[in-house]
Amino acid sequence: MQYTRLADKVVLVKLTQRKAALTRRDRVLTNSVQAQYNDSSLTVLTKLFRDKNAPVYKIMTKYNEVYSYHKQNTIPYVDAGPRMLPSTMYFEYMQEMKQRVAVVDKLIDHYMPSYDALVQADIMYRNTGQASGRASVDEYPSADQFRQSMSNDIRMQPMPDASHFLFDISDEDLEAFRRSEQEALTLANNDTVNRMLKPLVELTKKLNEFTGDKGQRFHNSLVENVIDGCKTARKLALDPTPELLDQINELESMAVKYLSNVEMIKASPFVRDDAKAKLKEMTDKMSAFGF
């Protein structure tokens, strides 16, 4: 087996996020539920700024998109630790992450001067109907607390390599280090395949359930997700074989064709059956790529 130096292909990137705590204990409902069930351990939680039109909700949505992009465009390495980023994606990744962080920072700068008014608006939103009187201003962080609790820290570090040891290590330890590298590469390759398999399985499942009856829906995004999975897999693949690259290209071409014929797939059971058969065959091919 050819030894692959991961340090030549990836860097490690860790995203550390601090986030405003916007979940609070609903005191009125908690007291009511505890009395009803005679159990003081029960707690009812409520979310602040849950109105999708609220500026703070929009801030949190954009904030979460930073993490979503980070996870979508990096590869698992260790649990809850840094993730692997192909060196070829470094500039694209950093540009996209900086843009997303800048969007969050701009929204915070724009809305924080009117934060107190946003809190009052959210209290009114929460105190409607039977919830009247439950929300109060002391549940909310102040504007300064909110601003200080929101941060994104991106840190890069080189991938560990055997040459980094400044002292002699035993042959056994060196071999163990190389095995751990190969295990990381195997995990990365499996993750690459799963980027395509997951949306492919979801698309196939929906096609098996869809009959074209009135009221049923078949969203174009099911096919678009397969195309996106192929594009992401192609970028993240660290040591792909020519056969895997051929399968990625074949699946993407098939999905692009189906996307342009979605209405035919919806309308014709014969077209659907043909698509299901081909997608099943493609799923089997992709599933066979074990590393």
SEKOLVEX-328852 format. One record per residue (C-alpha): chain; z, x, y. Coordinates in Angstrom, 2 decimals, padded with zeros to 5 digits. Layout:
BEGIN
{'A',{Z,X,Y}}
...
This chain:
BEGIN
{'A',{000.00,000.00,000.00}}
{'A',{-000.95,001.37,003.42}}
{'A',{002.01,002.00,005.70}}
{'A',{001.72,000.16,009.01}}
{'A',{003.70,001.43,012.00}}
{'A',{004.82,-001.63,013.91}}
{'A',{005.75,000.54,016.87}}
{'A',{002.03,001.15,017.35}}
{'A',{001.29,-002.57,017.54}}
{'A',{004.20,-004.38,019.21}}
{'A',{006.98,-004.16,021.75}}
{'A',{010.19,-006.13,021.59}}
{'A',{010.84,-008.70,024.29}}
{'A',{014.04,-010.65,024.84}}
{'A',{014.32,-013.68,027.10}}
{'A',{017.84,-014.48,028.24}}
{'A',{018.24,-017.81,030.00}}
{'A',{021.21,-019.24,031.85}}
{'A',{021.02,-022.95,032.36}}
{'A',{022.93,-025.53,034.41}}
{'A',{025.16,-027.68,032.20}}
{'A',{024.04,-031.24,032.85}}
{'A',{025.81,-033.01,030.00}}
{'A',{029.15,-034.58,030.80}}
{'A',{031.78,-036.65,029.09}}
{'A',{031.52,-040.34,029.97}}
{'A',{035.17,-041.06,030.65}}
{'A',{034.91,-044.85,030.79}}
{'A',{032.92,-045.19,027.59}}
{'A',{034.98,-042.52,025.83}}
{'A',{038.21,-044.41,026.57}}
{'A',{036.60,-047.66,025.44}}
{'A',{035.28,-046.23,022.16}}
{'A',{038.55,-044.45,021.38}}
{'A',{040.48,-047.68,021.91}}
{'A',{038.00,-049.70,019.87}}
{'A',{038.16,-047.38,016.85}}
{'A',{041.69,-046.08,017.42}}
{'A',{040.36,-042.53,017.22}}
{'A',{041.09,-040.09,020.05}}
{'A',{038.61,-037.55,018.66}}
{'A',{035.58,-039.65,019.60}}
{'A',{033.68,-038.63,022.72}}
{'A',{030.71,-040.20,024.50}}
{'A',{028.43,-037.82,026.38}}
{'A',{026.03,-038.65,029.18}}
{'A',{023.18,-036.66,030.71}}
{'A',{022.92,-036.10,034.43}}
{'A',{019.54,-036.41,036.14}}
{'A',{017.89,-038.13,033.16}}
{'A',{015.48,-040.07,035.38}}
{'A',{012.09,-038.47,034.70}}
{'A',{011.12,-038.95,038.34}}
{'A',{014.18,-037.07,039.61}}
{'A',{013.42,-033.64,041.13}}
{'A',{016.19,-031.98,039.11}}
{'A',{014.69,-033.41,035.90}}
{'A',{011.38,-031.81,036.91}}
{'A',{013.13,-028.50,037.54}}
{'A',{014.70,-028.56,034.08}}
{'A',{011.36,-029.50,032.50}}
{'A',{009.63,-026.51,034.09}}
{'A',{012.58,-024.32,033.15}}
{'A',{012.25,-025.33,029.49}}
{'A',{008.53,-024.53,029.63}}
{'A',{009.43,-020.87,030.25}}
{'A',{011.17,-020.69,026.88}}
{'A',{008.43,-022.72,025.16}}
{'A',{005.76,-020.28,026.31}}
{'A',{007.91,-017.30,025.29}}
{'A',{008.45,-018.64,021.78}}
{'A',{004.85,-019.80,021.35}}
{'A',{003.42,-016.41,022.28}}
{'A',{005.79,-014.05,020.50}}
{'A',{006.67,-013.42,016.87}}
{'A',{010.09,-013.70,015.16}}
{'A',{011.88,-010.41,014.57}}
{'A',{015.63,-010.96,014.19}}
{'A',{017.64,-014.17,014.44}}
{'A',{018.67,-015.01,018.02}}
{'A',{017.47,-011.61,019.16}}
{'A',{014.35,-010.04,020.64}}
{'A',{010.94,-011.15,019.44}}
{'A',{007.81,-009.11,018.78}}
{'A',{005.01,-009.14,021.32}}
{'A',{001.65,-007.61,020.38}}
{'A',{000.94,-004.75,022.77}}
{'A',{-002.48,-006.22,023.47}}
{'A',{-000.79,-009.35,024.87}}
{'A',{001.66,-007.56,027.18}}
{'A',{-000.16,-008.15,030.49}}
{'A',{-001.14,-011.73,029.65}}
{'A',{002.42,-012.53,028.56}}
{'A',{004.06,-011.01,031.63}}
{'A',{001.64,-012.69,034.02}}
{'A',{002.19,-016.11,032.45}}
{'A',{005.96,-015.73,032.27}}
{'A',{006.22,-014.58,035.89}}
{'A',{004.13,-017.55,037.02}}
{'A',{006.34,-019.99,035.11}}
{'A',{009.55,-018.46,036.41}}
{'A',{008.11,-018.54,039.94}}
{'A',{007.39,-022.28,039.60}}
{'A',{011.04,-022.91,038.69}}
{'A',{012.33,-020.73,041.53}}
{'A',{010.05,-022.46,044.03}}
{'A',{011.23,-025.92,042.94}}
{'A',{014.86,-024.84,043.23}}
{'A',{014.29,-023.40,046.71}}
{'A',{012.53,-026.60,047.76}}
{'A',{015.08,-029.12,046.48}}
{'A',{018.44,-027.37,046.84}}
{'A',{018.77,-028.12,050.61}}
{'A',{018.74,-031.83,049.71}}
{'A',{020.73,-031.44,046.48}}
{'A',{023.67,-033.59,047.63}}
{'A',{021.28,-036.47,048.37}}
{'A',{019.76,-036.01,044.90}}
{'A',{023.23,-036.30,043.38}}
{'A',{023.87,-039.55,045.25}}
{'A',{020.50,-040.91,044.11}}
{'A',{021.32,-040.04,040.51}}
{'A',{024.74,-041.69,040.78}}
{'A',{023.03,-044.89,041.96}}
{'A',{020.54,-044.61,039.08}}
{'A',{023.34,-044.21,036.53}}
{'A',{025.56,-046.93,038.03}}
{'A',{023.11,-049.77,037.42}}
{'A',{023.87,-052.85,035.33}}
{'A',{026.82,-052.63,032.97}}
{'A',{027.24,-048.94,033.77}}
{'A',{028.47,-049.79,037.28}}
{'A',{031.23,-047.50,038.47}}
{'A',{030.98,-044.97,035.65}}
{'A',{029.25,-042.15,037.53}}
{'A',{031.00,-040.09,040.19}}
{'A',{030.17,-037.04,042.29}}
{'A',{032.84,-034.82,040.68}}
{'A',{030.81,-034.76,037.46}}
{'A',{028.04,-032.76,039.08}}
{'A',{027.79,-029.04,039.75}}
{'A',{027.50,-028.14,043.43}}
{'A',{024.20,-026.90,044.81}}
{'A',{025.46,-023.30,044.71}}
{'A',{026.73,-023.72,041.15}}
{'A',{023.41,-025.19,040.07}}
{'A',{021.39,-022.42,041.68}}
{'A',{023.59,-019.62,040.30}}
{'A',{023.53,-021.05,036.79}}
{'A',{019.71,-020.99,036.56}}
{'A',{018.18,-017.65,035.65}}
{'A',{015.55,-016.04,033.44}}
{'A',{015.86,-012.41,032.41}}
{'A',{012.96,-010.75,030.54}}
{'A',{013.62,-007.35,028.97}}
{'A',{011.22,-005.12,027.08}}
{'A',{012.11,-002.39,024.65}}
{'A',{010.10,-000.26,022.22}}
{'A',{009.92,-001.26,018.60}}
{'A',{012.17,001.01,016.47}}
{'A',{010.27,003.74,014.69}}
{'A',{011.28,006.43,012.21}}
{'A',{010.33,009.11,014.75}}
{'A',{013.08,007.83,017.06}}
{'A',{015.79,009.32,014.85}}
{'A',{017.11,012.48,016.54}}
{'A',{018.61,013.76,013.30}}
{'A',{017.46,014.13,009.72}}
{'A',{017.90,011.06,007.54}}
{'A',{017.70,010.90,003.78}}
{'A',{014.51,009.96,001.99}}
{'A',{016.28,006.83,000.78}}
{'A',{017.17,005.76,004.31}}
{'A',{013.65,006.51,005.50}}
{'A',{012.19,004.41,002.72}}
{'A',{014.64,001.60,003.53}}
{'A',{013.54,001.75,007.17}}
{'A',{009.91,001.49,006.15}}
{'A',{010.70,-001.45,003.88}}
{'A',{012.36,-003.25,006.79}}
{'A',{009.23,-002.63,008.86}}
{'A',{007.07,-004.05,006.10}}
{'A',{009.37,-007.09,005.82}}
{'A',{009.01,-007.64,009.58}}
{'A',{005.24,-007.38,009.24}}
{'A',{005.26,-009.87,006.36}}
{'A',{007.34,-012.30,008.45}}
{'A',{004.92,-011.86,011.35}}
{'A',{001.86,-012.51,009.19}}
{'A',{003.44,-015.58,007.61}}
{'A',{004.30,-016.84,011.09}}
{'A',{000.66,-016.33,012.10}}
{'A',{-000.58,-018.45,009.21}}
{'A',{002.03,-021.15,009.89}}
{'A',{000.77,-021.44,013.48}}
{'A',{-002.38,-022.93,011.95}}
{'A',{-000.94,-024.57,008.86}}
{'A',{001.58,-026.77,010.66}}
{'A',{-000.90,-028.61,012.94}}
{'A',{-003.43,-028.65,010.09}}
{'A',{-000.96,-030.41,007.78}}
{'A',{-000.03,-032.88,010.54}}
{'A',{-003.70,-033.69,011.14}}
{'A',{-004.36,-034.18,007.42}}
{'A',{-001.29,-036.38,007.08}}
{'A',{-002.41,-038.59,009.96}}
{'A',{-005.90,-038.90,008.51}}
{'A',{-004.41,-040.01,005.20}}
{'A',{-002.38,-042.70,006.99}}
{'A',{-005.09,-043.87,009.40}}
{'A',{-007.14,-046.87,008.24}}
{'A',{-008.80,-047.85,011.51}}
{'A',{-006.89,-051.13,011.70}}
{'A',{-006.26,-052.69,015.08}}
{'A',{-003.26,-051.21,016.83}}
{'A',{-003.40,-047.88,015.02}}
{'A',{-003.74,-044.78,017.15}}
{'A',{-005.31,-041.43,016.44}}
{'A',{-004.73,-038.97,019.25}}
{'A',{-007.21,-036.22,020.07}}
{'A',{-004.24,-033.89,020.50}}
{'A',{-003.88,-033.74,016.70}}
{'A',{-007.20,-031.90,016.54}}
{'A',{-006.57,-029.95,019.75}}
{'A',{-003.32,-028.62,018.26}}
{'A',{-005.28,-027.14,015.35}}
{'A',{-007.64,-025.39,017.78}}
{'A',{-004.71,-024.08,019.83}}
{'A',{-003.02,-022.87,016.63}}
{'A',{-006.12,-020.88,015.72}}
{'A',{-006.35,-019.28,019.16}}
{'A',{-002.67,-018.35,019.13}}
{'A',{-002.84,-017.00,015.58}}
{'A',{-005.82,-014.83,016.46}}
{'A',{-003.90,-013.30,019.39}}
{'A',{-000.65,-012.77,017.48}}
{'A',{-002.06,-011.46,014.19}}
{'A',{-000.74,-007.90,013.84}}
{'A',{-002.63,-006.60,010.84}}
{'A',{-005.08,-009.33,009.81}}
{'A',{-007.48,-008.87,006.95}}
{'A',{-011.16,-009.65,007.51}}
{'A',{-010.71,-012.60,005.14}}
{'A',{-007.94,-014.08,007.28}}
{'A',{-009.97,-013.68,010.45}}
{'A',{-012.89,-015.41,008.74}}
{'A',{-010.62,-018.33,007.80}}
{'A',{-009.30,-018.59,011.35}}
{'A',{-012.84,-018.75,012.69}}
{'A',{-013.91,-021.27,010.06}}
{'A',{-010.95,-023.56,010.73}}
{'A',{-011.43,-023.38,014.50}}
{'A',{-015.14,-024.20,014.20}}
{'A',{-014.34,-027.14,011.93}}
{'A',{-011.71,-028.47,014.35}}
{'A',{-014.03,-028.12,017.34}}
{'A',{-016.65,-030.12,015.45}}
{'A',{-014.14,-032.84,014.60}}
{'A',{-012.92,-033.00,018.19}}
{'A',{-016.44,-033.82,019.35}}
{'A',{-016.70,-036.53,016.67}}
{'A',{-013.26,-038.13,016.92}}
{'A',{-014.67,-041.60,017.54}}
{'A',{-016.79,-041.35,014.38}}
{'A',{-013.70,-040.31,012.41}}
{'A',{-011.81,-043.32,013.77}}
{'A',{-014.61,-045.77,013.08}}
{'A',{-015.96,-044.68,009.69}}
{'A',{-013.88,-044.48,006.48}}
{'A',{-016.67,-042.37,004.93}}
{'A',{-016.47,-039.81,007.74}}
{'A',{-012.68,-039.79,007.42}}
{'A',{-012.83,-039.23,003.67}}
{'A',{-015.20,-036.32,004.16}}
{'A',{-012.92,-034.84,006.83}}
{'A',{-009.85,-035.27,004.65}}
{'A',{-011.52,-033.50,001.72}}
{'A',{-012.62,-030.55,003.87}}
{'A',{-009.27,-030.27,005.61}}
{'A',{-007.47,-030.36,002.26}}
{'A',{-009.69,-027.53,001.03}}
{'A',{-009.00,-025.57,004.20}}
{'A',{-005.25,-026.16,003.84}}
{'A',{-005.34,-024.76,000.32}}
{'A',{-007.23,-021.69,001.53}}
{'A',{-004.77,-021.08,004.34}}
{'A',{-001.76,-021.62,002.08}}
{'A',{-003.10,-018.93,-000.26}}
{'A',{-002.65,-016.25,002.39}}
{'A',{000.69,-014.90,001.22}}
{'A',{001.71,-011.43,002.30}}
